[in-house]
Amino acid sequence: MRNNYVNDEADLFNSIIEFHNKPEHWRTLLGSSPKYFLNYEDNGEHYFGISKFCAFKDISVEDYIKIYKNKTGGGTTQNVIRNRIEKEWIPRDKVSSKVRNAFDDWIKEFYPNYNLSKASFISISTQKNRKRMQRRITPETLKKKLDQQIINGIVGENIAYQYEFDRLIKNGFANPKKHITHTSKSFVNAGFDILTETSKETRYIEVKSTTTLDNTLFLSENEVETLRDLGEQSYLYLVKITDSKNGIGYVDKIINNPIEEFEKKNLMISIAYKVVIPK
């Protein structure tokens, strides 16, 4: 991993941009007790990134979660950044009020119970040839993005349902509707989205949709356990959406018994924790 560490402030700047542009992963990236943050100011706007991610260069947030998140300690990345750019970490109560106030406002948007006194910062300078910084993601913007993900999920399920309808027609079933149940419309936590039952087979289908070329998907604990229990009757339909507004796309891949397949190839990586607080 040593060759993947940043070399200078330009690398750090790019890492902050990558972090900033993935607000849906901020809470996962921060974990339980983050302490060290990078800061960059542009025309009065402050942008932050966590040291454990920003210490690496030329990687995406998604690859960091899959490859590095649980393998590298905060102390290591903290020292890498400090040594590479020769700047010291400054405790929150020692930084400027502008940085302190901007940080407090930012982190409280998605981590309201964070202990502010833990934070320390290194601020980096403006880069002449920097990538274009996207505007700060507000809670309203994040909500719109999450709402679009919900829409994409619905579109993907409808595409998968139509695929099943057409598949049964091709297999000689004159009335496919008798055999297909769009389960998620009435039972959102079933652990699968569509159920197909015929005299030949039963398919419990979980649908995952994407509008990009990214080959990463996320499964909830309930989905994993349900699909694992269903075994050979479980299916994962990967849907590529080409026009979300008009509901256009296609089933790109079908994986039978997906959890066994993923675990056999060591493709599943845990990125969340369930915590039961003692009474």
N, C-alpha and C positions, 0 to 999 in steps of 0.2 A: 504493500500500500504506500510505501514511502515515496515512490515516484509520482503518486497521484496528488501529493500535497501542493498547495499554492506556492508560487515562487516570490510573488510581489503583490503590491497593492492593486495592480491591474487584474490579477487573478481573483483577488478578494472581491473586487468590485463586481466582476462577472458572476461570482457566486452569490453575492447579495441580490443581484437582479433575479437570478434563477429562484432563489428562496422567496423573494418578494412576489414573484409572479405565480406562486402556487399556494394561495391562502388556504385551499381546502386541506393542505397537509401540515399547516403550521402547528396545530395542536399535537399531532402525532410526532412531528420532528422535535418539539420541545421536550416531550416526555414529562417526568414528574418534578424535576428540580433543576431547570436550566440556570446557569450562572453567568455565562460569558456571551456577550453580544457584540457584533460589528455594527457600526453606525456610519451612514453616508447621508450627507445633506445636499439637496439639489433645489435651488430657488426657494428656500424656506421649508421644503418638505423633507421630512426625515424618514429614512428607510433602514430597517434593521434585519440582521440575519444572525442565526445562532452559530457559535464557533464550531460546534461538532459537525455541521454541514459545510460551512464556509471555508473550513481548512482544506477542503478538497477542490480541485479544479477540474473543469470540463466534464462534470457529471451532472445528470439530472437529479431532481429530488426523488423521482421514482427509483432510479438506480441506487441512490444512497440508501433508501429505505430497504431495498432488497439485499444490498451487498455490505454496506459499511456500518449501518446504524448500531447494530448490537456487537460490533467487533472492535470499535475504537472508543476509548474513554475520553471524557471531556478534558481531563488534565493533559492528555497527549496533544489534542488539537489546540488547546489553549496555548501550550508552549510552542507548537509549530508556528502559529500565527505571530506570536510575540517575537520569536527568533527570526522569522523570515522578513518581517518588516521593521524590526527593531523599535517597537513601541510597547509601552507597558499598559496593562489593564488598569483602568481607573474605576474605583467603586462608584456606585450610583450617587452617593452623597457628595462626591468630589467633582462630578461632571457639571457642565453648564446647565442652567435651569431649562434652556431650550431643549437640550437632548433629554433631560430627565422628564420634562412634561410630555414631550412627544412620545417617549417610550412608554410612559404610564398610560397614556391614552390608547396607544397601539395595542399593548398586550392585554389590557382590560377588555378589549372588544371580544376576545376569544378565550381568555384565560383569567376570568374575573377574580379568582382566589390566589393568584400568583403572589408570592412574598417578594415585594419590590426591593426590599433591603438586600436581597441576595445578588442582585445584578451588578456586573462590572462591564466596562465598555472599552473598545478601541475604535476611534473614529478614523476613517480613511479620507484621503484627499480626492478632489475632482480629477477624473481621468479625461485627457484631451480627446482620445479616440474611443470614447466609451460607447457601448451599445445603447440604443435608445431605451430609456427607462419608461416603463409603463406607469400610468398614473396610480396613485395609491389606491389600494382596494378598500373601499368602504364597506360597512356591513350591508348596505343596500346592494352594492355591486356583487358582493359574495352571495347574497340571497338570490339575485337574478341568475347567477351561475349555477347555484344548487337547484333552482327551479328548472333550469334548462336540462340539468341532468335527470330530473324526474320526468320531464317531457320525453327525453331520449329513451328512458327506460320503458315508458308506455309505448312509444313508437316501435321500439325493438321487440316488445312482447307481441304487438299486433302483427309485425312482420313474421315472427316465429309461428304465431297461430296460423297465419295464412299458409306458411310453408307446410305445416302439419296437415292442414285441410287439403292442399294440393297433393301431398304425399299419399294420403289415404285414398284420394280419388284414383291416383295412378296404381295403387295396390288393389283396386277393385271394390272399394267401399262406396256405395252409392250415396250414403247420407253421412258424411264425415262428422257433422255436428252432433250426432248421437254418441260419438266416441271421444270428442275433445271437450275438456273443461278448462276454461281460462281461470284457474284457481285463484290467482292473485287479485282478481277483481272483487272477490268476496272474503278471501282469507289471506291477508297480506303477510302473515308470519308463518305460512305453511312450510317454508324452506324450499319451495319450488314454485314455478309460475304457471305451468301448463301441465295437465294430465291427459294423456292419450291412452285409452283402453280399447283394445280390440280382441278378437278371438285368437289372434296370433301373438300379441305382445302387449306389454304395458310400459309406458314411458312417463317418468316423472321428470319434467324438463325445467331446468333453471336457465333463464335467459340473461345474457350479459350483452350490453350494447356499447358501441363506440362510434365516434365520428372521426377518429384519427387512425394513424397507422400504429399507434402504441399497442404493444402485445401484453400489457399488464392489465389484470383485472382484480377486483376485490370481492371477497366472499365473507359474509358474516359468519359468526360462530354457529348460528342456527342453520344456515345454509350448508356449511361444511358437515355438521353432524347429521343433518337430514339426508344429504346426498350419500354420505358414508353408509348410513344405515340401509338405504335403499339399494346399494350395491349395483348389480347388473341392470336393474331397472331405472337407474338414474342416468340423466343425460344433461350435458351442458351445451346450449346452443349459443354460439358467438355470432352476434349480428352486427354487420357493418352498415351504418346509416349514412347514406349519401345525400339525402335531402330531408332534414328533420321536419321542416315546415310542412312539406307535402307527404310525409310519412313514407319516404322511398328508401329502400335499402335491400339487403339480402342476407341470408344465413351463410356466413363465411366458413364456419367450421362447426362440426358436431363431435362431441367427445363423450363416449359411453363410459360409465363408471368413473367420472372425472377425478374424484378424490383419490381413489386407488392409483389412478394413472399419475396424478401430480405427486403423490407421496412416493411412489416407486421411482420417479425421476428426480426427486428432491426439489420440486419446483415451488413448494409452498413455504412462505416465510411469514412468521407471525409479526405483526406490526402494531398490535393493540393489546391492552391488558384489561381484564375484568377484575375489579377490586371490590371486595365485600368489606365494608367498614364495620368494625366490631361495635356492638351496642354499648 
